[in-house]
Amino acid sequence: MSKIFVSNWKMQLNYSASLKLANDFKKKFKNFSGLAVLCPDFLSLAAVAQIIKTTPLKLGAQDCSLRDQGAYTGEVSARNLKALGANYVIIGHSERRQYFFETEAIINQKLRDAQVDKLIPILCVGESLAERKVGLTKAVLKNQLRLALKNIKPGLIIAYEPIWAIGSGRVAKSEEVELIHAFIKQEARQILKKAVKVIYGGSVTAADFASFKKTKNIDGFLVGGASLKATEFHKICQL
């Protein structure tokens, strides 16, 4: 089964650079047969949607609001993202948890809203370096999944993104990630009563990907910095 590749541009590009990158992706992925999702920032979302609409590429957002409509200055609803052409939305990214103090309750509500508005959520979970050092990885993941997935329907993707690996240049060993993904799948299935796909995110590059390609429980990748070049991301998707 083909893997899932999600490109998270974060807030790394200005508007014109985002459009240029989207056009680069359009050229590189015109004959792509797998699942690749582009997640530009909100400012570029509408323009990128138009650029890639005739390609196999799918559109995703980096976040969504807790609310569908109302006096919520600065927010963007899942309903509007869907109307714009988005198919996916990243929820609970470690940077949202760290810098914007998102709790599991907030993440759970965002998951609900995304599913109501027919977006496929990409739920991010992961442990810190301090938690990893004292052997709390599985306990942290279990708690995150239990709280975030409460009353959530099947049909989402889970991204395991160890916080200690994001932006650090450090990538967990494929054998370790394989075991953690198996654990996440087991826990998620107990909650959702259905199998779920789990992708890996943590400073993934084309060079790193080779060691992951034959793993059974790694269903794809959430890619940050390496996806800011269409050639690099395309290379990852082809391996």
N, C-alpha and C positions, 0 to 999 in steps of 0.2 A: 504494500500500500504506500502511495506517495506521501511524503512528509509535508508538514505545514511550515511555511516560512513567513514570518512577520517582521516587517521593517519599521522600526520606531525612530523617527527623525528627531524626536524630543523638541527642544527649542534651539536647535543648532544652526538653523538656516534662516536667512531673511526671505522675503516674499519672492524676489526674482530668482534667488538660488534654489528655492523649492520648486519653482516652475521648470527651471533648467534640469534639475534632477529628475523630475517627473517625466520630462521629455526623453531624458537618457534611459530611464526605465522602460518607457514606451518602445523605444528602438530595440533594447536588449531582450525584452520579454514578449515580443510580438508573436513568437511561436511556442511560448512556454505552455506546457500541458499540466503542470502541477498547480498547487494552491499557494499563491504569494500575495500578501496583504501589505499595502502601503499605509502608514499612519503618519501623515504630516501634521503640522500644528493647525489650530483652528483657523488662523488667518488664511492659510493656503488651501484649506480643504475643498472649497467649492471649485477653485481653478484646477486643482489636481484631479478632481472627479471628472471634469470635462476632458482633460488630457488623456486619461486612461480608460475612458468609457468604452472604447472600441478594442481594448486589449483584454487578455486573460487575467490581468491584475485586478484584485479586489481592493476596495477602499475601507480603511478603518480609522477610528478616532483614538486619540490618546487618553480620553477621559470623557465623562458625561456628568450632567447635573443629577442631583437627587430628585429634582422636580421636572414635570413635563411643561409647565407654563406658569407665568406669574411674575411678580415684582422681585426678581432675583438677579440683581445687577451683576453683570460679568459672567453669568452662567450660560451653558449651552445644553439644551435638553437632548435626550436620546431620541425623542420624536423628531426633532429638527434634523438631527444627524441622519436618521433613516430617510427623511424626505429629501435630503441632499444627495443621497446615493450611497451612504455608508452601509456596509454589511457587518462590520465588526467594531468592537470598542474595547480598549484596554482598561481594565478596572483594578484598582488596588496596587498599582506599581509601587515599588519600594520608595521611589522619590515622592510620590503622593503621600505615602504614610509618614515619611521622615520630615519633609518640608511643609506639608499642609495638614499634618496631624490627623490623617484619616484613620478612623477606627474601624474595627470589623463590622460594627453596626452600620456605619456610613457605607462601607463597601457592600454589605448585604443589600441595603436599600438601592444602591446604584445597579447592582445585578438584577434586582427585581424590575426596576424601571426599564433597563435595557431589554430584558426579555419580553416585557409587555409591549414594547415598541419594535419587536421583531429584529433586534440586533443580536448578534452572537457575541457574548462577552468573552474576553480573554482575561481570566482571573489570575493575578500574580500572587504568588506566595513564596516565602523564603526566610531564611534565618540570618542573623548577624554573625560576625566573626566571634564576638564574645559568647554568643549562644552555642555556636559550633564548638568552640574550645572546651566548653564544659559538658558536651555531649547532649545538648538539648534540641538538636535538629529535629528529630521526629516529634518530640513533644510540642515544639513551636508550630510545626506544620500541621499537626493534628488539631491543635486549637484554632489555628487560622481557618482551616477547612470546615471545622464544626460550626464556627460562628458565621463565616461568610456564606456558607451554602445552606443555611437554615431556610427551609421553605422555598428553595430554588429548584427550578425544573431542570431536567437533563437538557443537553444541547449546548453546553458551553465548553470552552477550552481552558485548561489550567496551564499556566506558565510557571515553572519552577525557576526562580531567579535568586540564587544565593546572594544576599546583600554584599557579602565580603568579596564577591567576584565582579560586581558591576563597576565598570569604569576603572578597575584596578589592573587590568591586564592579566589577572590570574584566572585560570579556568580549572574547574574541578576535573578530576580524572573521570574518564568515561565510565569506568566500572563503578565508581562511587555514585555518579549521577544515575546510572541504570538502576541501582538499588533504591535510591531515593524516589525515582519515578515509579517504581513498582509499589513502593509504600504509599505514595500519593494516590495512585490508581486504586489501590485496595481501600484506602480510607474514603475516597470520593465515591466509590461504588457502594459502600455501605450506607452512605448518606443519600445518594441520588437514586440508588437501586438500578443503576445502569452504568455501563462502561463510559469512561471519559478519556479524551486524548490529552496527553501532557507533553508540553514542549519545554525546551530548555533555553534560558536566557542568562548569560553571564560572560560578557566580553568575548563573544564568539567571533572568530575570524575564519577565513577559508582554510588556513593552515591547521586550526584546531579541529575543524569539522571532520577531517578524515578519520579521526579516532572515534567519532560518534556514529558514523554512517551505518554500521552493522548492528547497532544496539536495538534490542527488541522493544523496550519500553519508552524510548525517546521518539516521540511522534513528530518532532519538528523543532524549530528554533525561533526565538524572539531575539532579534538582532538590532543593536543600537549603532555604535560608531561605524562598524563595518558595513552598514547599509547606506551610509552617506555617499558611497560611490557605487553607481549601478553595476560597474564591472565586477567589483568585489562581491556584491550581494548576488549577482547572477552566478558567479563562480561557486558560491556556497550552495545555491539552489541546484546546481548541476552535479555536485559531487555525490 
